[in-house]
Amino acid sequence: MNFDVQARRRVMSRAEEDLSPEHARALIKQAIGIINGDPWLVAEATAEIAAIQSARLAEKKTRVGRRRRTRPPPRGA
């Protein structure tokens, strides 16, 4: 199997898990706006999608793990 196909499958499987009914409705609304050539509908759907995604990202827990060390400033600076 091609690497690109494997990567796409992984991305699609993650997208299927995260797709809520509101998100699906907004994507359909956006597609209808694109097909009908209605920029107002496309803009409204895009704003809804952005709001849904930002709310989902805000809900996600931050990864708990080892903190990365930052590089010390150069000497003499």
Stockholm file with secondary structure:
# STOCKHOLM 1.0

chainA/1-77         MNFDVQARRRVMSRAEEDLSPEHARALIKQAIGIINGDPWLVAEATAEIAAIQSARLAEKKTRVGRRRRTRPPPRGA
#=GR chainA/1-77 SS CCHHHHHHHHHHHHHHHHCCHHHHHHHHHHHHHHHHTCHHHHHHHHHHHHHHHHHHHHHSCCCCSCCCCCCCCCTTC
#=GC SS_cons        CCHHHHHHHHHHHHHHHHCCHHHHHHHHHHHHHHHHTCHHHHHHHHHHHHHHHHHHHHHSCCCCSCCCCCCCCCTTC
//
